[in-house]
Amino acid sequence: MELTESNRAFGGTQQVWRHESRTLGCAMNVAVYVPPHAEGARLPVIYWLSGLTCTEQNFITKAGAQRYAAEQGVVLVAPDTSPRGGDVADDPAYDLGKGAGFYLNATQAPWSPHYRMYDYIVEELPALIEAHFPVDDRRGITGHSMGGHGALVIALRNPGRYKAVSAFAPIVAPLRVPWGRKAFTAYLGEDESVWAAYDATALLETAKERLPILIDQGDADDFLEKQLKPEIFEAEAARVGHPLELRLQPGYGHSYYFIASFIGDHIAHHAQALTGG
């Protein structure tokens, strides 16, 4: 791993590391915030998954999360949103290709050689973090928009791996919205029967663990009605009895101003589950 950026923040250290990913077949950046802690201590970790067009930088520069992570004694890990590099397939549209990995394992050309973000987030990245940083296996996962989709899907598909999950304005029903249908068609092919493995709403019914979910959604979000549709997820969670706290926040949109306003609540939600505090 190569250290590319390091800054002191709230008594801890915000760093960006670059490493060669075997899963993705390219170099990847990952941001890691380590709070102040006693020598030799092993800390819980929260994984943050960002949304469309983002890199690891958006969260660490705009969310203001380091302050809350320092207060709660948790490590924050924010990877990039897709594979990168000259030989990685791309598309001119903002919602496909680089910056739009959708946290799945692509099966279709030209995407399948590199676009394996699901395996990267679930397997390779935690192994890397747990080998190189003062963390243990107490994990939480959260994210925004496309990243909220990824966080929910990954938590629902991996019972016991995470102790907490939350999301900001997640794409909860990608099978039913344009963003999801476009990405799934490109990455997974035309057979819609395979798409459900990456649809949080579809996964609720068969989830083997009822991990409580916290979702914040701005009611002035420009994408609310067409792309996000939290009411679909809420109705399904109620039907199957999955614990969900969906908070509609009046006047808030889709931006990092929204995330920064409530990130403290989410880190506290995770910290309580991770530390038992």
Legacy VTK file of the C-alpha trace (Angstrom):
# vtk DataFile Version 3.0
C-alpha trace
ASCII
DATASET POLYDATA
POINTS 277 float
0.000 0.000 0.000
1.206 3.499 -0.865
0.313 6.501 1.292
-0.704 9.417 -0.954
-2.275 11.840 1.513
-2.194 12.356 5.283
-3.764 15.075 7.421
-4.369 15.530 11.136
-8.059 15.871 12.013
-9.795 15.941 15.421
-6.852 14.266 17.105
-6.753 11.452 14.569
-5.408 11.055 11.046
-7.194 11.250 7.714
-5.224 9.371 5.082
-5.639 8.181 1.506
-3.907 4.986 0.439
-3.399 3.478 -3.007
-3.148 -0.250 -3.564
-3.269 -2.784 -6.363
-6.580 -4.619 -6.246
-6.515 -8.268 -7.293
-10.308 -8.314 -7.476
-10.633 -5.307 -9.772
-7.394 -5.673 -11.686
-6.379 -2.052 -11.191
-4.999 0.405 -8.648
-7.556 1.741 -6.169
-7.670 4.627 -3.726
-9.186 4.186 -0.291
-9.564 6.844 2.394
-9.075 5.801 6.028
-9.716 7.949 9.097
-8.196 6.608 12.320
-9.387 8.429 15.464
-7.247 9.050 18.535
-6.913 5.813 20.490
-4.830 4.036 23.070
-1.711 2.281 21.857
-2.493 -1.295 20.934
-6.257 -0.778 20.864
-8.325 -2.407 18.114
-11.247 -0.300 16.939
-14.565 -0.932 15.162
-14.836 0.237 11.566
-17.575 1.822 9.442
-17.420 1.430 5.664
-18.829 4.333 3.643
-19.917 3.774 0.026
-20.286 6.915 -2.077
-22.684 7.649 -4.912
-22.584 8.252 -8.648
-19.661 10.338 -9.999
-17.900 10.319 -6.623
-14.423 9.211 -5.584
-13.034 8.627 -2.087
-12.589 12.392 -1.776
-16.231 13.502 -1.633
-16.986 11.945 1.724
-13.761 12.884 3.484
-13.858 16.531 2.372
-17.592 17.303 2.562
-19.355 15.127 5.149
-17.630 16.377 8.303
-17.620 12.818 9.603
-14.164 12.826 11.208
-15.369 14.834 14.209
-18.039 12.253 15.043
-15.743 9.309 14.372
-13.227 10.787 16.809
-15.921 11.238 19.454
-17.203 7.676 19.031
-13.829 5.993 18.600
-14.528 4.375 15.231
-12.451 4.065 12.073
-13.983 5.300 8.803
-13.124 3.655 5.481
-14.256 5.260 2.205
-13.201 3.492 -1.007
-13.563 4.783 -4.555
-16.837 3.983 -6.343
-15.488 1.983 -9.284
-12.368 0.560 -10.878
-10.130 3.111 -12.602
-7.387 3.076 -15.219
-6.767 3.320 -18.915
-7.755 -0.274 -19.636
-10.971 -0.108 -17.593
-14.174 0.097 -19.648
-16.088 3.378 -19.464
-19.136 5.142 -20.860
-19.711 8.844 -21.581
-22.810 8.896 -19.364
-22.376 9.786 -15.685
-24.456 6.814 -14.534
-22.464 4.006 -16.173
-18.802 3.061 -16.139
-16.158 4.838 -14.090
-17.675 6.419 -10.998
-20.751 4.210 -11.378
-19.756 0.709 -10.294
-23.097 0.056 -8.515
-21.357 -2.288 -6.044
-22.078 -5.432 -8.070
-20.099 -8.082 -9.924
-20.554 -7.480 -13.645
-21.038 -10.514 -15.870
-21.228 -8.800 -19.269
-18.555 -7.503 -21.653
-16.818 -5.099 -21.584
-17.461 -4.630 -17.859
-16.814 -8.061 -16.339
-12.967 -8.002 -16.245
-12.847 -5.074 -13.779
-16.298 -4.200 -12.439
-16.428 -6.478 -9.398
-17.117 -3.929 -6.692
-19.300 -6.308 -4.669
-16.442 -8.756 -4.106
-14.020 -5.887 -3.524
-16.152 -4.327 -0.757
-17.207 -7.589 0.888
-13.929 -9.521 0.754
-10.751 -7.813 -0.425
-11.110 -4.377 1.173
-11.958 -5.559 4.725
-9.094 -8.052 4.635
-6.734 -5.255 3.593
-8.007 -2.847 6.260
-7.900 -5.451 9.028
-4.320 -6.366 8.092
-2.935 -2.822 8.003
-4.947 -0.706 10.455
-5.873 -0.907 14.165
-9.319 -2.422 13.612
-11.068 -5.661 14.458
-14.008 -7.438 12.839
-16.711 -5.174 14.283
-18.008 -3.686 11.025
-20.765 -1.309 10.012
-21.681 -0.249 6.485
-23.426 2.856 5.164
-23.517 5.032 2.069
-25.292 7.567 -0.104
-27.535 7.098 -3.163
-25.807 4.414 -5.280
-23.663 3.780 -2.203
-26.743 3.479 -0.017
-27.958 0.825 -2.447
-24.630 -0.943 -2.075
-24.647 -0.763 1.715
-28.154 -2.198 2.026
-27.565 -4.987 -0.495
-24.233 -5.997 1.027
-25.600 -6.043 4.580
-28.699 -8.019 3.580
-26.682 -10.594 1.633
-24.054 -11.147 4.326
-25.727 -11.973 7.643
-23.389 -11.752 10.613
-20.715 -9.806 8.748
-21.944 -6.354 9.806
-23.302 -5.180 13.133
-24.988 -2.035 11.760
-26.303 -0.660 8.469
-27.693 2.689 7.384
-28.093 4.784 4.243
-28.664 8.300 2.936
-31.132 8.626 0.047
-30.457 5.078 -1.177
-31.584 3.555 -4.457
-33.714 0.954 -2.680
-35.540 -0.605 -5.642
-33.164 -0.517 -8.640
-35.283 -3.009 -10.586
-38.015 -0.379 -10.755
-36.091 2.831 -11.496
-34.128 4.137 -14.509
-30.727 4.264 -12.788
-30.944 0.644 -11.732
-32.420 -0.744 -14.915
-29.784 0.944 -17.066
-26.885 -0.242 -14.919
-28.204 -3.770 -14.432
-28.874 -4.239 -18.140
-25.328 -3.173 -18.992
-23.509 -4.979 -16.194
-25.689 -8.070 -15.698
-27.454 -8.576 -19.042
-31.075 -8.676 -20.144
-32.220 -11.507 -17.861
-34.034 -9.649 -15.092
-34.233 -12.760 -12.929
-30.580 -12.281 -11.953
-31.043 -8.633 -11.012
-32.861 -9.335 -7.739
-29.589 -10.316 -6.058
-28.693 -6.615 -6.109
-32.093 -5.144 -5.206
-32.490 -4.292 -1.506
-36.275 -4.405 -1.620
-36.256 -7.862 -3.208
-33.719 -9.096 -0.648
-35.824 -8.147 2.382
-38.121 -11.152 2.124
-35.353 -13.754 2.243
-32.959 -11.917 4.583
-31.612 -14.326 7.204
-30.859 -11.516 9.649
-33.128 -8.668 10.723
-30.428 -6.053 11.259
-32.141 -2.714 12.072
-31.872 -0.250 9.188
-31.659 3.544 9.488
-32.438 5.582 6.363
-32.447 9.361 6.027
-34.129 10.818 2.963
-34.632 14.484 2.091
-38.155 15.299 0.968
-36.833 17.984 -1.428
-34.506 15.529 -3.171
-34.728 15.998 -6.956
-34.388 12.225 -7.442
-36.964 11.183 -4.845
-39.942 10.313 -7.035
-38.194 8.955 -10.126
-35.079 7.175 -8.837
-35.263 6.570 -5.067
-38.836 5.606 -4.106
-38.250 4.872 -0.389
-41.947 4.134 0.073
-41.467 0.838 -1.827
-38.774 -0.275 0.606
-40.767 0.926 3.601
-43.854 -1.033 2.557
-41.869 -4.236 1.977
-40.014 -3.891 5.288
-43.350 -3.539 7.066
-44.758 -6.562 5.223
-41.900 -8.888 6.183
-41.300 -7.393 9.628
-37.813 -6.015 9.005
-36.900 -3.241 11.496
-36.599 0.065 9.643
-36.395 3.694 10.705
-37.060 5.837 7.631
-36.712 9.542 8.391
-38.014 11.996 5.790
-36.116 15.221 6.408
-38.099 18.350 5.422
-36.432 20.648 2.905
-33.274 18.591 2.369
-31.985 17.595 -1.057
-29.536 15.007 -2.355
-26.241 16.790 -1.683
-23.500 16.561 0.924
-25.150 19.414 2.813
-27.835 16.830 3.616
-25.284 14.179 4.529
-23.287 16.548 6.736
-26.479 17.490 8.602
-27.189 13.925 9.741
-23.890 12.035 9.543
-23.474 12.379 13.301
-26.713 10.474 13.872
-25.571 7.678 11.575
-22.161 7.316 13.185
-23.869 7.200 16.593
-26.282 4.530 15.270
-23.316 2.430 14.160
-21.223 3.089 17.255
-24.001 1.905 19.540
-24.219 -1.399 17.697
-20.454 -1.772 17.285
-19.419 -0.940 20.831
-22.551 -1.762 22.790
-22.518 1.757 24.191
LINES 1 278
277 0 1 2 3 4 5 6 7 8 9 10 11 12 13 14 15 16 17 18 19 20 21 22 23 24 25 26 27 28 29 30 31 32 33 34 35 36 37 38 39 40 41 42 43 44 45 46 47 48 49 50 51 52 53 54 55 56 57 58 59 60 61 62 63 64 65 66 67 68 69 70 71 72 73 74 75 76 77 78 79 80 81 82 83 84 85 86 87 88 89 90 91 92 93 94 95 96 97 98 99 100 101 102 103 104 105 106 107 108 109 110 111 112 113 114 115 116 117 118 119 120 121 122 123 124 125 126 127 128 129 130 131 132 133 134 135 136 137 138 139 140 141 142 143 144 145 146 147 148 149 150 151 152 153 154 155 156 157 158 159 160 161 162 163 164 165 166 167 168 169 170 171 172 173 174 175 176 177 178 179 180 181 182 183 184 185 186 187 188 189 190 191 192 193 194 195 196 197 198 199 200 201 202 203 204 205 206 207 208 209 210 211 212 213 214 215 216 217 218 219 220 221 222 223 224 225 226 227 228 229 230 231 232 233 234 235 236 237 238 239 240 241 242 243 244 245 246 247 248 249 250 251 252 253 254 255 256 257 258 259 260 261 262 263 264 265 266 267 268 269 270 271 272 273 274 275 276
